[in-house]
């Protein structure tokens, strides 16, 4: 995790330099959550990029391993009982599971086969699933199950499956720099039940400061602050991807 107060104090120090303006706690929390989600989503784009280039065997310099380590901080695994959905004709159609509200991407779905062993449920499109069910040789079975996803639900076949285990990447918790006002000044109150640090890897602390400064520059209508933050961001990206 990255300490939210450390980031806030750095942002304030840089934004207030040369009287650029004050960022309120409410503004900071808005900018902080936007910055966290932007950097979180960038993990997946970066991973896709580095998977397409030759890697190296050095553990501490292998970008694919580094990014996977950062993403794994957000991995959860839960078991769910399946619920069969009825069609308009009253017939059982497909097992349906409502995904948790914090899910971002599904990593893997597994279930038990005839022998009690674990088998991975193959992800397909709805069209592929419908086509597979038209012929006995391709129709999903307990040893060859399938699922497809529509919005926040997944549909699992065959209907004889009673439970599955879903491994997924969850969204970061919302950042919240909580405070009390003393003498007209906002002071950190990390004992507040709603206090929440950044959930990103500690290595992203500088990137968070830069991203928040960019957003603050837009709010303060300060082109200079935006340019400084953009220059630092470009420098950071170049260092990471050399």
C-alpha positions in Angstrom: 0.0 0.0 0.0 0.9 3.7 -0.4 0.3 6.0 2.6 -2.4 8.5 1.6 -1.1 11.2 3.9 2.4 11.0 2.5 1.0 11.5 -1.0 -1.2 14.4 0.1 1.6 16.2 1.8 3.8 15.9 -1.2 1.1 17.1 -3.5 0.4 20.1 -1.3 4.1 21.0 -1.1 4.5 20.9 -4.8 1.2 22.6 -5.6 1.7 25.4 -3.1 5.2 26.1 -4.5 5.2 29.6 -6.0 1.7 30.1 -4.6 0.0 27.8 -7.2 -3.0 27.3 -4.9 -4.4 25.1 -2.2 -5.9 21.6 -2.8 -8.8 20.9 -0.4 -9.2 17.4 1.2 -12.3 16.9 -0.9 -10.5 17.8 -4.1 -7.6 15.6 -3.2 -9.8 12.6 -2.5 -11.4 13.0 -5.9 -8.1 13.4 -7.7 -6.6 10.5 -5.7 -9.2 8.0 -6.7 -9.1 9.0 -10.3 -5.3 8.7 -10.3 -5.4 5.3 -8.6 -7.8 3.9 -11.1 -5.8 5.3 -14.0 -2.6 3.7 -12.7 -4.4 0.4 -11.8 -5.8 0.1 -15.3 -2.4 0.9 -16.8 -1.0 -2.3 -15.2 -3.0 -4.4 -17.7 -2.0 -2.4 -20.8 1.7 -2.5 -19.7 1.5 -6.3 -19.1 0.1 -6.8 -22.5 2.9 -4.7 -24.0 5.7 -6.5 -22.2 4.2 -10.0 -23.0 4.9 -9.2 -26.7 8.6 -8.4 -26.2 11.5 -10.7 -25.3 11.9 -11.0 -21.5 15.0 -11.7 -19.4 15.8 -14.2 -16.7 16.8 -11.6 -14.1 14.2 -11.8 -11.3 14.3 -8.2 -10.3 14.3 -6.8 -13.8 11.7 -8.9 -15.5 8.9 -6.5 -16.2 6.3 -9.2 -16.8 7.0 -10.7 -13.3 7.0 -7.3 -11.7 3.7 -6.3 -13.2 2.1 -9.7 -12.3 3.3 -9.2 -8.8 1.6 -5.8 -8.6 -1.7 -7.2 -10.1 -1.7 -10.2 -7.7 -2.2 -7.8 -4.8 -5.7 -7.4 -6.1 -6.5 -11.1 -6.6 -9.4 -12.7 -4.7 -10.9 -16.2 -4.8 -14.5 -17.1 -3.8 -16.7 -20.1 -4.0 -20.3 -19.7 -5.3 -23.3 -22.0 -5.6 -24.9 -21.8 -9.0 -28.5 -20.8 -9.6 -30.3 -22.1 -12.7 -32.2 -19.5 -14.6 -35.6 -20.4 -16.0 -36.7 -19.5 -19.6 -40.0 -18.0 -20.5 -41.2 -21.6 -21.2 -40.3 -22.7 -17.6 -37.3 -24.8 -18.7 -34.0 -24.6 -17.0 -31.5 -22.7 -19.2 -28.2 -21.9 -17.6 -26.5 -21.6 -14.2 -26.2 -17.9 -13.4 -23.8 -16.2 -10.9 -23.9 -12.5 -10.0 -20.3 -11.2 -9.8 -19.2 -9.3 -6.7 -19.5 -5.5 -6.9 -15.7 -5.1 -6.5 -14.7 -7.3 -9.4 -12.6 -5.9 -12.2 -11.6 -8.9 -14.3 -12.1 -12.6 -14.0 -8.8 -14.6 -13.8 -10.1 -18.1 -13.7 -13.3 -20.2 -13.1 -13.0 -23.8 -11.9 -15.4 -26.5 -10.8 -15.4 -30.2 -9.9 -15.7 -33.0 -12.6 -17.3 -36.4 -12.3 -14.3 -37.8 -10.3 -14.2 -34.9 -7.8 -11.1 -33.4 -9.6 -10.8 -29.7 -10.4 -11.4 -28.6 -13.9 -11.1 -25.2 -15.4 -14.3 -23.7 -16.9 -13.5 -22.4 -20.4 -14.5 -18.9 -21.2 -16.4 -18.5 -24.5 -18.7 -15.9 -26.1 -22.4 -16.3 -25.9 -22.5 -17.1 -29.6 -19.9 -19.9 -29.2 -21.8 -21.3 -26.2 -25.1 -21.3 -28.2 -23.4 -23.0 -31.1 -21.7 -25.6 -28.9 -25.1 -26.7 -27.4 -26.6 -27.5 -30.8 -24.6 -30.8 -31.1 -23.9 -33.6 -28.6 -20.2 -33.8 -29.4 -19.6 -30.1 -28.7 -22.2 -29.5 -25.9 -20.6 -28.6 -22.5 -20.2 -31.4 -20.0 -18.8 -31.6 -16.4 -15.4 -32.6 -17.9 -15.6 -29.8 -20.5 -17.6 -27.0 -18.9 -18.0 -23.5 -20.4 -19.0 -20.0 -19.3 -19.7 -16.7 -20.9 -20.1 -13.2 -19.3 -22.7 -10.5 -19.8 -22.1 -7.4 -17.8 -21.8 -8.4 -14.2 -23.2 -11.9 -14.6 -21.6 -15.2 -15.8 -23.6 -18.1 -17.3 -22.2 -21.6 -16.7 -22.9 -24.8 -18.6 -23.8 -27.6 -18.2 -26.7 -26.9 -15.8 -25.6 -30.0 -13.7 -22.8 -27.9 -12.2 -23.7 -27.0 -8.7 -20.8 -24.8 -7.5 -17.8 -23.0 -8.9 -14.7 -21.2 -7.6 -14.0 -17.8 -9.2 -10.6 -16.2 -9.0 -10.8 -12.5 -10.0 -9.0 -9.2 -9.8 -10.9 -6.7 -7.6 -11.0 -2.9 -7.9 -8.9 -0.9 -5.5 -10.7 0.4 -2.4 -11.7 4.1 -2.6 -9.0 6.3 -1.2 -10.0 8.6 1.6 -7.9 11.2 3.4 -10.0 11.7 6.5 -9.6 14.7 8.7 -10.7 17.0 11.5 -10.8 20.8 11.4 -8.7 22.4 14.1 -8.3 26.2 14.1 -9.7 26.4 10.6 -7.1 23.9 9.3 -7.8 20.3 8.2 -5.6 17.8 10.1 -5.3 14.1 9.4 -7.5 11.8 11.3 -6.3 8.3 10.5 -8.5 6.8 13.3 -11.6 7.5 11.3 -13.4 4.3 10.2 -13.5 5.7 6.6 -9.8 6.3 6.4 -8.3 4.4 3.4 -4.7 4.3 2.0 -3.9 3.7 -1.7 -4.0 0.0 -2.5 -1.4 0.2 -5.2 2.1 -1.2 -5.0 4.5 1.1 -3.0 6.6 1.7 -6.2 3.7 3.7 -7.6 3.9 6.5 -4.9 5.7 8.9 -7.2 3.4 8.2 -10.1 0.4 8.9 -7.9 1.8 12.3 -6.9 2.5 13.2 -10.6 -1.0 12.1 -11.7 -2.7 14.0 -8.9 -0.7 17.1 -9.7 -1.9 16.9 -13.3 -5.5 16.7 -12.2 -5.0 19.5 -9.7 -3.4 21.6 -12.4 -6.6 21.3 -14.5 -8.7 22.3 -11.5 -6.5 25.2 -10.6 -6.2 26.2 -14.3 -2.4 26.3 -13.9 -0.7 25.3 -17.2 2.7 25.4 -15.4 1.7 22.8 -12.9 0.3 20.6 -15.7 3.5 20.9 -17.7 5.7 20.0 -14.7 3.6 17.0 -13.9 3.5 15.9 -17.5 7.3 16.2 -17.8 7.8 14.1 -14.7 5.3 11.5 -16.0 7.1 11.2 -19.3 10.4 10.8 -17.5 9.0 8.1 -15.3 7.5 6.2 -18.2 10.7 6.3 -20.2 12.6 4.9 -17.2 10.2 2.0 -16.7 10.1 1.0 -20.4 13.7 1.3 -21.4 
